[in-house]
Amino acid sequence: MNKYLAELIGTFWLVLGGCGSAVLAAAFPQLGIGFAGVALAFGLTVLTMAFAIGHISGCHLNPAVSFGLWAGGRFDAKDLVPYVVAQVVGAVAAAAVLFVIASGQPGWQPGNFATNGFGELSPGKYSMMAVLVCEVVMTAIFLFVIMGATDKRAPAGFAPIAIGLCLTLIHLVSIPVSNTSVNPARSTGVALFASTGALSQLWLFWVAPIVGGIIGAVIYKAVAGPQRA
């Protein structure tokens, strides 16, 4: 159970730190964190947890990562469902804590609550197709980097830095498009507390990241070839 608990705690931190920066800090322009600050926050959550629990669970924190690593031959299928359940539970718990904190401000309304969306729920009002393509491609690149950074042939000890910076860059590019998911658990947790139609669009933020994750892992496996012992 240790690895499942580690995934729950890690995903809790990702949602609390990443979405928390959007809901609490980015809501106040005078604090000056903006999109860049939110992007960095998401990257830092992954970087810090990768060092903290990478040796316990692999620090997936994301169903798309689990599916991608499975497709890339790095993860056992029997652990897929328990990992995904742990990640979603951690994300929902973090969103609940964030909701309690944020609602302590007089007159506060949840609004989109850092959710992901397309059309009217996209920060830049991007179409469903644009958001779908963005999420698939960004998650594919994310898995390509994860597979490469954790390859036995890669420089040892630097994987968390590469992965955290990659997630930061992904957010810098795609926050205006979809508010950046690349993570079905992250999308699910906050969608449950939003006062918009985010739940009705949640399907896209499960399908696109998982498809993208599988694509990215398969491409890396084809490009890199088998690891040597």
Secondary structure, DSSP 8 states (H G I E B T S, - for coil): -HHHHHHHHHHHHHIIIIIHIIIIITT-GGG--HHHHHHHHHHHHHHHHHHHHHHHH----SHHHHHHHHHTTSS-GGGHHHHHHHHHHHHHHHHHHHHHHHTTSTT---TTTT---SGGGSTT---HHHHHHHHHHHHHHHHHHHHHHTSTTS-TT-HHHHHHHHHHHHHHHHHHHHS--S-HHHHHHHHTT-SSSGGGGTTHHHHHHHHHHHHHHHHHHHHH-----
